[in-house]
Amino acid sequence: MPAAMWAAEPFGAHSLRKRASAMVLKSVLREPLVHFLLLALLIFAAYGAIGTDAKDGPDSIVVTAPKVEQMAILFTKTWQRSPTAEELKGLIDDYVKEEILVRQALALGLDKDDTVVRRRLRQKMEFLNVADADALGATDAELEAYLAANPRAFDVDAKLAFQQIFLNPERRGETVARDATSNLQVLLTNPAVDYTSLGDATMLPSDLPLTDKTSIAQTFGMDFAEALDKAPVGQWTGPVLSSFGFHLVRVVERKPGRVPSLDEVRDAVTREWINAKRRELDDQRFAELLKGYVVRIESLTDAKTSP
């Protein structure tokens, strides 16, 4: 009996290890990366069987492993699954076809004087400068200097809170200016009067809280906003013309425009600083490239007289 137990024990352990190995193998085989690697090996083996003795040269097309991986990753992101062996081979075939056709097109000079191709090549060259500029990091001193040199780009707009009485020229006709003057005298001589009882009905608010000058100009017109910004605080004045008609106005509060501190507009200043650096790098690199060329510009007369 002890001998039988001793013989059965290793057999059971061996069975457990075998089942565990099988489970691990199944788990590994379910991984998308493993699928991709197996597919890639099959594809490379297929292409290797076609021409294993070919050496890289001007007429060689090498589909690198990173390129195949990039194709598979893009496919997976697009279709939310890994490509099959046939699909991956199709991607590679299409890449090889594109490479051959592009080389043939370049050999035939089909890229010459093609506006779309020229524009795309220019963009790619400019993108190199963009990448270099994005990698730059601005110090606080550089950002402060940029803010000081470009204050208008980051100004905090003036804000105004005001009350207004509207007089409709379409309703009052030629008497609108005289009526405005009369109502203004009432307001100045009797500050306790209910100003909302004066004027004409309108959808415009009679009392506006602190609002930036730009928004006021968008609603009432720039001339109105400018006149309001110059009006005295706490006193009725007018008439002030807007895009709607005549107004009597009283500025309740004014917060003048100002240049903000760097901490208030750091993100905006950093963004514009990088844009300026991009332009600067682009100009510098173009100036260096230009040194290698002789530019001759023909006049229209030269063009007409040339054979």
SVG drawing of the C-alpha trace seen along z (x, -y; Angstrom):
<svg xmlns="http://www.w3.org/2000/svg" viewBox="-44 -120 69 122">
<polyline fill="none" stroke="black" stroke-width="0.4" points="0.0,0.0 2.7,-2.5 4.5,-1.5 1.3,-2.2 0.8,-5.6 4.4,-6.5 4.0,-5.5 0.7,-7.5 2.0,-10.8 4.5,-11.8 1.9,-10.8 -0.7,-13.2 1.9,-16.1 2.9,-15.5 -0.8,-15.8 -1.3,-19.0 1.8,-20.6 0.6,-19.5 -2.8,-21.1 -1.2,-24.3 1.1,-24.5 -1.8,-24.1 -3.8,-26.9 -0.8,-29.2 -0.3,-28.4 -4.0,-29.1 -3.8,-32.4 -0.7,-33.5 -2.2,-32.5 -5.2,-34.7 -3.0,-37.8 -3.4,-40.1 0.4,-40.8 1.1,-37.1 -1.3,-36.9 0.4,-39.8 3.9,-38.2 2.8,-34.9 1.2,-36.7 4.3,-38.7 6.5,-35.6 4.2,-33.9 4.3,-37.0 8.0,-37.4 8.5,-33.7 6.3,-34.0 8.2,-36.9 11.5,-35.2 10.5,-32.2 10.0,-34.4 13.4,-36.0 15.8,-35.1 19.0,-35.9 18.0,-39.5 20.3,-42.1 19.3,-45.6 20.0,-48.1 18.5,-51.0 15.8,-48.6 15.1,-46.9 12.0,-47.6 12.5,-46.7 9.3,-46.5 10.8,-46.8 9.3,-45.1 8.5,-48.5 6.6,-49.4 4.6,-46.2 3.9,-46.8 2.7,-50.3 0.3,-48.9 -1.1,-46.3 -1.6,-48.9 -3.4,-51.3 -5.6,-48.5 -6.4,-47.5 -7.3,-51.1 -9.5,-51.5 -11.4,-48.2 -11.0,-47.4 -9.5,-44.0 -6.2,-42.6 -5.8,-41.9 -5.9,-38.4 -2.9,-36.9 -4.6,-37.6 -5.4,-41.2 -1.9,-41.9 -0.5,-40.5 -2.9,-42.8 -1.6,-45.8 2.0,-44.9 1.1,-44.3 -0.6,-47.7 2.5,-49.4 4.8,-47.7 2.6,-48.7 2.5,-52.3 6.3,-52.4 6.8,-51.0 4.4,-53.5 5.8,-56.4 9.3,-55.5 8.2,-55.2 6.3,-58.5 9.4,-60.3 11.6,-58.6 9.2,-60.0 9.3,-63.4 5.5,-63.5 6.2,-65.4 7.6,-68.4 5.4,-71.5 2.6,-69.7 1.0,-72.3 -0.4,-69.7 2.9,-67.9 4.9,-71.1 2.5,-72.4 2.7,-69.1 6.5,-69.1 6.6,-72.6 4.3,-71.8 6.4,-68.8 9.5,-71.1 7.7,-73.6 6.5,-70.9 10.1,-70.2 10.4,-73.7 7.2,-73.4 8.5,-70.3 11.7,-72.1 9.8,-75.1 7.4,-72.9 10.4,-71.3 11.6,-74.6 10.8,-75.7 10.3,-79.3 11.6,-80.8 9.5,-83.1 11.9,-85.9 11.3,-85.2 7.5,-85.1 7.5,-88.3 9.5,-90.0 7.1,-88.7 4.1,-90.0 5.7,-93.4 6.4,-93.6 2.9,-92.6 0.5,-94.0 -2.4,-94.6 -2.6,-90.9 -3.3,-90.0 -5.2,-93.1 -7.9,-92.5 -10.9,-94.4 -12.4,-97.3 -15.7,-96.5 -18.7,-98.7 -22.0,-98.4 -24.6,-100.9 -28.3,-101.8 -30.0,-103.0 -33.2,-104.6 -34.1,-103.9 -35.9,-106.4 -37.1,-104.9 -36.6,-107.2 -39.1,-105.3 -41.8,-106.0 -40.9,-109.6 -39.7,-110.8 -38.3,-114.3 -39.0,-114.9 -36.7,-112.1 -33.7,-114.4 -35.9,-117.0 -37.5,-114.3 -34.1,-112.9 -33.0,-116.3 -36.3,-116.8 -36.0,-113.4 -32.4,-114.1 -33.4,-117.3 -36.0,-115.3 -33.3,-112.8 -30.8,-115.5 -33.3,-117.6 -35.1,-114.7 -32.6,-111.8 -35.3,-109.9 -37.5,-109.5 -38.0,-105.9 -35.9,-105.9 -37.6,-102.8 -40.8,-104.7 -39.2,-107.0 -38.4,-106.1 -39.9,-103.5 -40.4,-99.8 -37.5,-97.7 -36.0,-94.2 -32.7,-95.8 -31.9,-95.5 -32.4,-98.7 -29.7,-97.7 -26.5,-95.8 -24.1,-94.4 -20.3,-94.6 -19.8,-93.6 -16.7,-93.8 -16.5,-96.6 -16.2,-94.2 -19.5,-92.6 -21.2,-95.9 -19.9,-97.0 -21.3,-93.8 -24.8,-94.6 -25.0,-98.4 -22.2,-99.3 -18.6,-100.4 -19.6,-104.2 -21.9,-103.5 -19.3,-101.5 -16.7,-104.3 -19.0,-107.0 -20.0,-104.9 -16.4,-104.4 -15.9,-108.2 -19.0,-109.0 -18.8,-110.1 -19.6,-107.5 -22.9,-107.9 -24.4,-110.6 -27.0,-110.5 -25.8,-111.7 -26.8,-111.7 -28.3,-111.3 -25.9,-108.5 -26.5,-107.0 -26.5,-103.2 -27.4,-100.9 -30.9,-100.9 -31.5,-104.6 -31.1,-107.2 -30.2,-106.4 -29.8,-108.2 -27.1,-106.4 -25.7,-106.3 -22.4,-104.4 -22.7,-102.7 -19.2,-101.1 -16.1,-101.1 -13.1,-98.8 -10.5,-100.1 -8.7,-97.8 -5.2,-96.6 -2.3,-94.5 -2.6,-91.3 0.1,-89.6 1.9,-86.6 0.2,-84.2 -3.2,-85.3 -2.4,-84.6 0.5,-82.2 -1.0,-79.6 -1.9,-82.2 1.5,-83.9 3.3,-80.5 1.2,-79.6 2.0,-82.9 5.7,-82.7 6.0,-79.3 4.2,-80.6 6.7,-83.5 9.6,-81.0 8.2,-78.9 8.2,-81.9 11.6,-82.9 13.1,-79.5 11.4,-79.2 12.8,-82.6 16.3,-81.6 16.4,-78.3 15.0,-79.7 17.6,-82.4 20.3,-79.7 18.8,-77.7 18.5,-80.8 22.3,-81.3 22.8,-78.1 20.7,-79.4 21.0,-82.1 17.5,-83.6 16.9,-85.3 13.5,-86.8 12.6,-87.5 10.7,-90.5 7.6,-90.2 9.6,-91.9 12.3,-89.2 9.7,-86.5 8.0,-87.9 11.3,-88.4 12.9,-85.1 12.9,-82.5"/>
</svg>
